[in-house]
Amino acid sequence: MSESARPRPAAGGRFAQQTDQARAVAEKYAQQTDAAAEFPVAVLDELRAGGLLGLMVPTEYGGLGGTLDELLDVSIALGRTDLSAALIFAMHCQQVACVVTHAAPPLAEELLPEIAAGRMYLASVTTESGKGGHLLTAGAQLSADEGRSGHLELDRFAPIVTGGAYADGFLISMRAPEALSADAVSLVFARRDQLEITASGEWDPLGMRASHSVALRLTGSIPGHQVVGEHGEFRAVVLQTLGPLAHLGWSACWLGTAAGALSRVLRMLRESARGKDGRLESELLLSRLSRARQRLDTVHALLRHTAAVVTAAAEGGTDVSLPRNQLLINSLKLTASEECHRAVEDLIDAVGLRHGYLRNSPTRLEKALRDLRSAPLNYSNDRLHQADGVLALLDAGVSFA
Ligand SMILES: Cc1cc2nc3c(=O)[nH]c(=O)nc-3n(C[C@H](O)[C@H](O)[C@H](O)COP(=O)(O)OP(=O)(O)OC[C@H]3O[C@@H](n4cnc5c(N)ncnc54)[C@H](O)[C@@H]3O)c2cc1C
């Protein structure tokens, strides 16, 4: 492995050792899983064994009791190596946070020890044909299972489920039982062995290939207590937990990938300049490096500020759904999805064809660019701008979180 391709240690912190081990496995398989569009099973095994699947599970359930900033640290570190592996981890942690914060005791007590023990990798099912990415509506409806008292029947087509073929359980958004309108949405948990799962189509995307985000049809019957939050109240789960953690987690992964790309480029440039007194004389190159770094520092500052606002709201019991908070959380996603991708484009211009465009360069800019191209699509930025326009009108005083 060349110097510029070798993974650097994670930033430190309580979970540095587990994170470094997961990164080392991700590094080993990233090229292969990207080429074959395969799920990184070995990385998931390492996340299970090292306890990181239980990062967000409180210690009383056997988890690591990680903080939001620690989730971001691990996501950034994994993102430096492989965006698909990072996203798989961050999205699982979003699901876990929903269970921790919103599941009633019987479900929480069943599930959280399993997650902490590394036996329960959770996938997310919110996207649906017809409504696309719109989170707060659902077409397919839960119904009472006529054959099994107290059970709910589900039949849900899910066009894109990251890690869906390998998940041990799913959090699924569906129209609430007996609801008359599409915006009465429930979130339910289903174990893999409670479902019949049929995969359809093939997964052969431009980037994020190892996320193995396949189309699945899920049918089955689940005990009635497997609802997360109140029936019809998925909106509260989204506003309080899923939305903030999704935008923070994804942004951390994207930032990690762009930071990894910048770091590999800088190391390569320093190595190649060694014979020339360590000097790089092109002003254009220097200003492109500066621009890329500026973008990443901007995203990092916004990420940490948003995390502080979300943490303070959770700890102080203040309302994270206030327009100024939602605008900040959305702004982070919009900014990170655009700036991280642009930073990699800057780097491609900076180093040119050989190290910017060829697949076998140790800078791996080509893969970073393909992977990061998904960021504005992963919950469409157009949808977010539309929501933000409405939120902006609700905050005529333009207050800042
Ligand atoms: C790598 C990756 C992994 C993913 N993993 C999962 C997963 O595990 N589970 C899951 O459920 N989903 C997942 N998704 C789906 C994702 O979160 C989005 O919901 C999905 O990509 C939206 O698909 P879409 O762009 O076709 O649909 P839409 O969001 O419907 O958008 C289609 C187009 O229409 C435009 N548009 C539609 N409606 C509006 C509107 N109201 N205002 C403005 N513009 C609009 C959009 O700009 C877009 O160009 C994943 C996506 C990616 C890229």
The ligand as an SDF file (V2000), in Angstrom:
LIG
                    3D

 53 58  0  0  0  0  0  0  0  0999 V2000
  -27.0140    6.0780   -1.4260 C   0  0  0  0  0  0  0  0  0  0  0  0
  -28.4620    6.1890   -1.0700 C   0  0  0  0  0  0  0  0  0  0  0  0
  -28.9730    5.3860   -0.0690 C   0  0  0  0  0  0  0  0  0  0  0  0
  -30.3310    5.4560    0.2570 C   0  0  0  0  0  0  0  0  0  0  0  0
  -30.7990    4.6220    1.2230 N   0  0  0  0  0  0  0  0  0  0  0  0
  -32.1180    4.6390    1.5260 C   0  0  0  0  0  0  0  0  0  0  0  0
  -32.6330    3.7700    2.5200 C   0  0  0  0  0  0  0  0  0  0  0  0
  -31.9140    2.9800    3.1270 O   0  0  0  0  0  0  0  0  0  0  0  0
  -33.9600    3.8050    2.7710 N   0  0  0  0  0  0  0  0  0  0  0  0
  -34.8040    4.6590    2.1320 C   0  0  0  0  0  0  0  0  0  0  0  0
  -35.9840    4.6290    2.4290 O   0  0  0  0  0  0  0  0  0  0  0  0
  -34.3360    5.5110    1.1920 N   0  0  0  0  0  0  0  0  0  0  0  0
  -33.0170    5.5150    0.8830 C   0  0  0  0  0  0  0  0  0  0  0  0
  -32.5240    6.3810   -0.0630 N   0  0  0  0  0  0  0  0  0  0  0  0
  -33.4840    7.2430   -0.7640 C   0  0  0  0  0  0  0  0  0  0  0  0
  -33.3040    8.7280   -0.4620 C   0  0  0  0  0  0  0  0  0  0  0  0
  -33.2770    9.0300    0.8730 O   0  0  0  0  0  0  0  0  0  0  0  0
  -34.3570    9.5390   -1.1670 C   0  0  0  0  0  0  0  0  0  0  0  0
  -35.5490    9.4240   -0.5350 O   0  0  0  0  0  0  0  0  0  0  0  0
  -34.5040    9.1160   -2.5720 C   0  0  0  0  0  0  0  0  0  0  0  0
  -33.2230    9.0780   -3.1630 O   0  0  0  0  0  0  0  0  0  0  0  0
  -35.3780   10.0430   -3.3240 C   0  0  0  0  0  0  0  0  0  0  0  0
  -35.4810    9.5090   -4.6240 O   0  0  0  0  0  0  0  0  0  0  0  0
  -35.8590   10.3750   -5.8760 P   0  0  0  0  0  0  0  0  0  0  0  0
  -34.7960   11.4040   -6.0370 O   0  0  0  0  0  0  0  0  0  0  0  0
  -36.1420    9.4940   -7.0140 O   0  0  0  0  0  0  0  0  0  0  0  0
  -37.2630   10.9030   -5.4810 O   0  0  0  0  0  0  0  0  0  0  0  0
  -37.8670   12.2720   -5.1280 P   0  0  0  0  0  0  0  0  0  0  0  0
  -37.4420   12.7690   -3.7910 O   0  0  0  0  0  0  0  0  0  0  0  0
  -39.3140   12.0790   -5.2940 O   0  0  0  0  0  0  0  0  0  0  0  0
  -37.3410   13.2780   -6.2140 O   0  0  0  0  0  0  0  0  0  0  0  0
  -37.4330   13.0870   -7.6180 C   0  0  0  0  0  0  0  0  0  0  0  0
  -37.1510   14.3760   -8.3190 C   0  0  0  0  0  0  0  0  0  0  0  0
  -38.2780   15.2270   -8.2100 O   0  0  0  0  0  0  0  0  0  0  0  0
  -37.9580   16.4360   -7.5660 C   0  0  0  0  0  0  0  0  0  0  0  0
  -39.0200   16.6690   -6.5640 N   0  0  0  0  0  0  0  0  0  0  0  0
  -39.9070   15.7730   -6.1740 C   0  0  0  0  0  0  0  0  0  0  0  0
  -40.7510   16.3170   -5.3000 N   0  0  0  0  0  0  0  0  0  0  0  0
  -40.3840   17.5590   -5.0930 C   0  0  0  0  0  0  0  0  0  0  0  0
  -40.8510   18.6050   -4.2830 C   0  0  0  0  0  0  0  0  0  0  0  0
  -41.9170   18.5040   -3.5050 N   0  0  0  0  0  0  0  0  0  0  0  0
  -40.2120   19.7650   -4.3180 N   0  0  0  0  0  0  0  0  0  0  0  0
  -39.1730   19.9180   -5.1070 C   0  0  0  0  0  0  0  0  0  0  0  0
  -38.6860   18.9700   -5.9090 N   0  0  0  0  0  0  0  0  0  0  0  0
  -39.2780   17.7970   -5.9130 C   0  0  0  0  0  0  0  0  0  0  0  0
  -36.5910   16.2190   -6.9240 C   0  0  0  0  0  0  0  0  0  0  0  0
  -35.8090   17.3600   -7.0320 O   0  0  0  0  0  0  0  0  0  0  0  0
  -35.9660   15.1210   -7.7510 C   0  0  0  0  0  0  0  0  0  0  0  0
  -35.2270   15.6700   -8.7940 O   0  0  0  0  0  0  0  0  0  0  0  0
  -31.1810    6.3600   -0.4070 C   0  0  0  0  0  0  0  0  0  0  0  0
  -30.6530    7.1860   -1.4080 C   0  0  0  0  0  0  0  0  0  0  0  0
  -29.3110    7.1120   -1.7380 C   0  0  0  0  0  0  0  0  0  0  0  0
  -28.7760    8.0180   -2.8000 C   0  0  0  0  0  0  0  0  0  0  0  0
  1  2  1  0
  2  3  1  0
  2 52  2  0
  3  4  2  0
  4  5  1  0
  4 50  1  0
  5  6  2  0
  6  7  1  0
  6 13  1  0
  7  8  2  0
  7  9  1  0
  9 10  1  0
 10 11  2  0
 10 12  1  0
 12 13  2  0
 13 14  1  0
 14 15  1  0
 14 50  1  0
 15 16  1  0
 16 17  1  0
 16 18  1  0
 18 19  1  0
 18 20  1  0
 20 21  1  0
 20 22  1  0
 22 23  1  0
 23 24  1  0
 24 25  2  0
 24 26  1  0
 24 27  1  0
 27 28  1  0
 28 29  2  0
 28 30  1  0
 28 31  1  0
 31 32  1  0
 32 33  1  0
 33 34  1  0
 33 48  1  0
 34 35  1  0
 35 36  1  0
 35 46  1  0
 36 37  1  0
 36 45  1  0
 37 38  2  0
 38 39  1  0
 39 40  1  0
 39 45  2  0
 40 41  1  0
 40 42  2  0
 42 43  1  0
 43 44  2  0
 44 45  1  0
 46 47  1  0
 46 48  1  0
 48 49  1  0
 50 51  2  0
 51 52  1  0
 52 53  1  0
M  END
$$$$
